[in-house]
Amino acid sequence: ALEETFHYQMQCIELVALKAMSTLLLGPAFDDDAKQARGIVFAWINEILGSAHEQVRGLAQAALQMFLQRNLSCLPVCLSNCYSTDPMVARCYFLTFVEVFVREEITSIPFPVLLNLSFFKLLDP
């Protein structure tokens, strides 16, 4: 019982730490490297998207949304990750892209690109 309690407490601490780290993404990126597809922000988000825990994946999606809303120049990176070979990563990026696209009323992405993404996602499981 003591070991189970310890394991549960460790999970809670991990969730709180991830939530704190994701909150740091709420604001404009001051480092251009952070905005790169292979930069630390997207690497971290992709890593926690691979978690087996749904709560952790939810935090990753919230972090991605907060980051994109303040860094709209990163939308092309998000768009390209919608085609990821990892279905969980692709789904998260797609849902986040749609949310930000609608909320921020983005008009800079060409219609053929959006149409292609829409057709691609129609066939997604």
Sequence and secondary structure as in RCSB ss.txt:
>XXXX:A:sequence
ALEETFHYQMQCIELVALKAMSTLLLGPAFDDDAKQARGIVFAWINEILGSAHEQVRGLAQAALQMFLQRNLSCL
PVCLSNCYSTDPMVARCYFLTFVEVFVREEITSIPFPVLLNLSFFKLLDP
>XXXX:A:secstr
 HHHHHHHHHHHHHHHHHHHHHHTTSS  S GGGGSTTSHHHHHHHHHHT S HHHHHHHHHHHHHHHHH GGGH
HHHHHHTT SSHHHHHHHHHHHHHHHHHHT   S HHHHHHHHHHHHT  
